């Protein structure tokens, strides 16, 4: 048997099980998602306290009934996300194209045609795992993404396989600066998930986000200023089950230089993301402890 990737033999059965499940049509996988919703929401209550507290703090103007309604809608979409990510293991390019609509790709194309590296700042909204593979089959220029390694070796290799199946290139977070120096003259798009929480000792920027003091990574902004990269906000909207619309909004054209100690691009990203979440709260990933740090 040919070794599929750099995984121990112990993980072979799990690899082939997940690959086999991915061969099922999405219509069948959504039946599995329906079962997972009952299990995760009604039986296990996976991180339900975290989700409800995040929602209460983010939307203090909403009633408890509204909060619980958003939570239920979120948990209804959460298993869909799981099976959709799994489906990347066998989905072909034509199906992926049919499920992802780029509403204004010309915004991105215009900057790349100028010979620039474009940074997109995305978030854990909708199905973020389909975005980079969809770009790889849609664009006529390189689609690349910054990622953080997963500690478990099997899931690290499996997710790399899913994310790169269509030709996208993955850049490990620790190698980002080196990669930008090496490829500074390459017209391309580099995707970053910019809503994650920085370690406390690395926080350089705070803002009020969803009614709470919130730190953001500033790496995308620093790269943009260092290499003159345009920066786009990427909004991922769920149209219906298994279908998403991607919209680009310009945060910076790459020509401006901010005052020392200010981060206007990161602030603009926070405002765009907040607006997107308010339009469809259930579309966002609420299970993480996003507000675990306190502003000094």
C-alpha positions as CSV (number, residue, x, y, z in Angstrom):
1,X,0.0,0.0,0.0
2,X,1.3,3.4,-0.9
3,X,1.7,5.7,2.0
4,X,-0.7,8.6,1.4
5,X,1.1,11.3,3.4
6,X,3.6,11.6,6.2
7,X,1.4,9.8,8.8
8,X,2.1,6.9,11.1
9,X,0.7,3.5,10.1
10,X,-1.6,3.6,13.1
11,X,-3.6,6.4,11.3
12,X,-4.1,4.6,8.0
13,X,-7.7,3.3,8.9
14,X,-8.8,6.8,9.9
15,X,-7.3,8.2,6.7
16,X,-9.2,5.8,4.4
17,X,-12.4,6.1,6.5
18,X,-12.4,9.9,6.0
19,X,-11.5,9.6,2.4
20,X,-14.3,7.1,1.9
21,X,-16.9,9.3,3.6
22,X,-15.8,12.2,1.4
23,X,-16.9,10.2,-1.6
24,X,-20.5,10.3,-0.5
25,X,-22.7,13.0,-2.2
26,X,-23.2,16.2,-0.1
27,X,-26.9,15.3,0.0
28,X,-26.0,12.2,2.0
29,X,-23.4,13.9,4.1
30,X,-26.0,16.5,5.1
31,X,-28.0,13.6,6.6
32,X,-25.0,12.9,8.7
33,X,-24.9,16.6,9.6
34,X,-28.5,16.5,10.7
35,X,-27.6,13.7,13.1
36,X,-24.6,15.6,14.4
37,X,-26.7,18.6,15.1
38,X,-28.9,16.6,17.4
39,X,-25.9,15.0,19.0
40,X,-23.8,18.2,19.4
41,X,-26.6,20.6,20.3
42,X,-29.2,18.6,22.2
43,X,-27.2,15.7,23.7
44,X,-23.6,16.8,24.3
45,X,-24.2,20.6,24.4
46,X,-20.7,21.1,22.9
47,X,-19.4,24.4,24.3
48,X,-22.9,25.7,24.7
49,X,-22.0,27.9,27.7
50,X,-19.2,29.5,25.8
51,X,-21.4,30.1,22.8
52,X,-24.2,31.6,24.8
53,X,-21.9,33.8,26.8
54,X,-20.1,35.1,23.7
55,X,-23.5,35.9,22.1
56,X,-24.8,37.7,25.3
57,X,-21.7,39.8,25.5
58,X,-21.7,40.6,21.8
59,X,-25.4,41.5,21.5
60,X,-26.5,42.9,24.9
61,X,-29.5,44.6,23.2
62,X,-31.0,41.2,22.2
63,X,-33.4,39.2,24.4
64,X,-32.5,35.8,25.9
65,X,-34.9,34.3,23.4
66,X,-33.1,35.9,20.5
67,X,-29.7,34.9,21.8
68,X,-30.8,31.3,22.1
69,X,-32.3,31.4,18.6
70,X,-29.0,32.6,17.2
71,X,-27.2,29.9,19.1
72,X,-29.5,27.2,17.7
73,X,-29.0,28.5,14.1
74,X,-25.2,28.5,14.7
75,X,-25.3,24.9,15.9
76,X,-27.5,24.0,12.9
77,X,-24.8,25.3,10.5
78,X,-21.8,24.0,12.5
79,X,-22.2,20.3,11.4
80,X,-22.7,21.4,7.8
81,X,-19.3,23.0,8.0
82,X,-17.7,19.8,9.2
83,X,-19.1,17.6,6.4
84,X,-18.4,20.3,3.8
85,X,-14.7,20.4,4.9
86,X,-14.6,16.6,4.7
87,X,-16.1,16.7,1.2
88,X,-13.0,18.6,0.0
89,X,-11.3,15.2,0.0
90,X,-13.2,14.1,-3.2
91,X,-15.0,17.2,-4.6
92,X,-14.0,18.1,-8.1
93,X,-13.3,21.6,-9.4
94,X,-16.5,21.9,-11.3
95,X,-18.6,21.3,-8.2
96,X,-16.6,23.7,-6.1
97,X,-17.0,26.4,-8.7
98,X,-20.7,25.9,-8.7
99,X,-20.9,26.3,-4.9
100,X,-18.8,29.4,-4.6
101,X,-19.8,32.7,-6.2
102,X,-17.2,35.5,-6.5
103,X,-19.4,38.6,-6.6
104,X,-16.7,41.1,-7.5
105,X,-13.5,39.3,-8.4
106,X,-12.5,42.2,-10.6
107,X,-11.4,44.1,-7.4
108,X,-8.8,41.5,-6.7
109,X,-7.9,40.9,-10.3
110,X,-7.1,44.6,-10.8
111,X,-4.4,44.7,-8.2
112,X,-2.8,41.4,-9.2
113,X,-2.7,42.6,-12.9
114,X,-0.6,45.5,-11.6
115,X,2.0,42.9,-10.5
116,X,1.2,43.1,-6.8
117,X,0.9,40.6,-4.0
118,X,-2.6,41.1,-2.6
119,X,-3.4,40.2,1.1
120,X,-6.9,39.2,1.9
121,X,-8.1,39.4,5.5
122,X,-10.7,36.8,6.2
123,X,-12.4,35.3,9.3
124,X,-14.1,32.2,10.7
125,X,-17.4,33.0,8.9
126,X,-19.4,30.8,6.6
127,X,-17.2,28.0,5.2
128,X,-13.7,29.6,5.4
129,X,-12.0,26.3,4.4
130,X,-13.6,26.3,0.9
131,X,-12.3,29.8,0.2
132,X,-8.6,29.0,-0.6
133,X,-9.4,25.9,-2.7
134,X,-12.1,27.9,-4.6
135,X,-9.6,30.6,-5.3
136,X,-7.1,28.0,-6.6
137,X,-9.7,26.8,-9.2
138,X,-11.0,30.2,-10.0
139,X,-8.0,32.6,-10.3
140,X,-5.5,32.6,-13.1
141,X,-2.7,33.5,-10.7
142,X,-1.3,31.8,-7.6
143,X,-3.6,31.4,-4.6
144,X,-1.7,31.0,-1.3
145,X,-2.7,30.9,2.4
146,X,-1.0,31.4,5.7
147,X,-1.7,28.7,8.2
148,X,-0.8,27.6,11.7
149,X,0.3,24.0,12.2
150,X,-2.0,21.6,14.0
151,X,-0.3,19.7,16.8
152,X,-1.8,16.3,15.9
153,X,0.3,14.9,13.1
154,X,-2.6,13.1,11.4
155,X,-4.9,16.1,11.2
156,X,-2.1,18.4,10.2
157,X,-1.4,16.2,7.2
158,X,-5.1,15.6,6.4
159,X,-5.9,19.3,6.5
160,X,-2.9,20.2,4.3
161,X,-4.1,17.6,1.8
162,X,-7.7,19.1,1.8
163,X,-6.5,22.7,1.5
164,X,-3.9,22.0,-1.3
165,X,-5.8,19.5,-3.5
166,X,-6.6,22.1,-6.1
167,X,-3.2,23.6,-6.3
168,X,-3.2,26.2,-3.5
169,X,0.1,26.7,-1.7
170,X,0.2,26.8,2.1
171,X,2.7,29.0,4.0
172,X,3.4,28.1,7.6
173,X,2.9,31.2,9.8
174,X,6.5,31.2,11.1
175,X,7.8,31.3,7.5
176,X,5.6,34.2,6.4
177,X,8.2,37.0,6.4
178,X,10.8,34.9,4.7
179,X,8.2,33.9,2.0
180,X,7.2,37.5,1.4
181,X,10.9,38.5,0.9
182,X,11.5,35.6,-1.5
183,X,8.3,36.2,-3.5
184,X,8.0,40.0,-3.3
185,X,7.8,40.4,-7.1
186,X,5.3,37.6,-7.6
187,X,1.7,38.7,-8.5
188,X,-0.5,36.5,-6.3
189,X,-3.1,36.6,-3.5
190,X,-2.2,35.5,0.0
191,X,-5.2,34.7,2.3
192,X,-5.0,35.2,6.0
193,X,-7.6,34.5,8.7
194,X,-7.2,37.7,10.8
195,X,-9.8,37.3,13.5
196,X,-7.9,34.9,15.7
197,X,-6.7,35.9,19.2
198,X,-3.0,36.7,19.6
199,X,-1.1,35.3,22.6
200,X,-1.3,37.9,25.4
201,X,2.4,38.8,25.2
202,X,2.2,39.5,21.5
203,X,-0.8,41.8,21.6
204,X,-0.1,45.2,19.9
205,X,-3.6,46.4,19.1
206,X,-6.9,46.6,20.9
207,X,-10.3,47.9,19.7
208,X,-13.9,47.7,20.7
209,X,-15.4,44.8,18.8
210,X,-18.9,43.5,19.3
211,X,-19.2,45.6,22.5
212,X,-16.0,44.1,24.0
213,X,-12.3,45.0,24.3
214,X,-10.8,42.8,21.7
215,X,-7.2,42.2,20.5
216,X,-6.3,41.5,16.9
217,X,-3.2,40.3,15.1
218,X,-1.5,43.0,13.2
219,X,0.7,40.8,11.0
220,X,-1.3,41.4,7.8
221,X,-1.0,45.2,8.2
222,X,2.8,45.0,8.9
223,X,3.3,42.9,5.8
224,X,1.2,45.3,3.7
225,X,3.3,48.3,4.8
226,X,6.6,46.5,4.5
227,X,6.0,45.2,0.9
228,X,3.4,47.7,-0.4
229,X,0.6,45.1,-0.6
230,X,-3.0,46.1,-1.2
231,X,-5.3,44.6,1.5
232,X,-8.8,43.4,0.9
233,X,-11.5,42.4,3.4
234,X,-13.1,39.1,2.4
235,X,-16.7,38.6,3.3
236,X,-18.1,35.0,3.1
237,X,-21.9,35.0,3.1
238,X,-23.9,31.8,3.2
239,X,-26.5,31.9,0.4
240,X,-28.1,28.5,1.2
241,X,-26.9,25.1,2.4
242,X,-23.6,24.3,0.6
243,X,-23.5,27.6,-1.3
244,X,-21.5,30.8,-0.5
245,X,-20.9,34.2,-1.9
246,X,-17.4,35.9,-1.6
247,X,-17.2,39.7,-1.7
248,X,-14.0,41.8,-1.6
249,X,-13.7,45.2,-0.1
250,X,-10.6,47.4,-0.3
251,X,-9.0,48.2,3.1
252,X,-5.8,49.6,1.6
253,X,-4.3,50.1,-1.9
254,X,-0.9,49.5,-0.5
255,X,0.4,53.1,-0.9
256,X,-0.4,54.6,2.5
257,X,2.0,54.7,5.5
258,X,0.3,55.1,8.9
259,X,1.6,57.0,11.9
260,X,3.9,55.0,14.2
261,X,1.9,52.9,16.6
262,X,-1.4,53.0,14.7
263,X,-3.1,50.2,12.8
264,X,-5.8,51.7,10.5
265,X,-6.0,48.6,8.3
266,X,-6.6,46.3,11.3
267,X,-9.2,48.7,12.7
268,X,-11.0,48.8,9.3
269,X,-11.0,45.0,9.2
270,X,-12.5,44.9,12.6
271,X,-15.3,47.3,11.6
272,X,-16.0,45.3,8.4
273,X,-16.1,42.0,10.2
274,X,-18.4,43.4,12.9
275,X,-20.8,44.7,10.3
276,X,-20.8,41.3,8.6
277,X,-21.4,39.4,11.8
278,X,-24.3,41.7,12.7
279,X,-26.0,41.0,9.4
280,X,-25.9,37.2,10.0
281,X,-24.7,36.3,13.6
282,X,-25.2,32.5,13.1
283,X,-22.7,32.6,10.2
284,X,-19.8,33.2,12.7
285,X,-17.8,30.7,14.7
286,X,-18.9,31.2,18.3
287,X,-17.3,28.2,20.0
288,X,-13.9,29.7,20.6
289,X,-13.0,31.7,23.7
290,X,-12.3,34.8,21.6
291,X,-12.4,37.2,24.6
292,X,-10.1,35.4,27.0
293,X,-7.7,38.3,27.4
294,X,-8.4,41.6,29.3
295,X,-7.1,45.0,28.1
296,X,-4.6,46.3,30.6
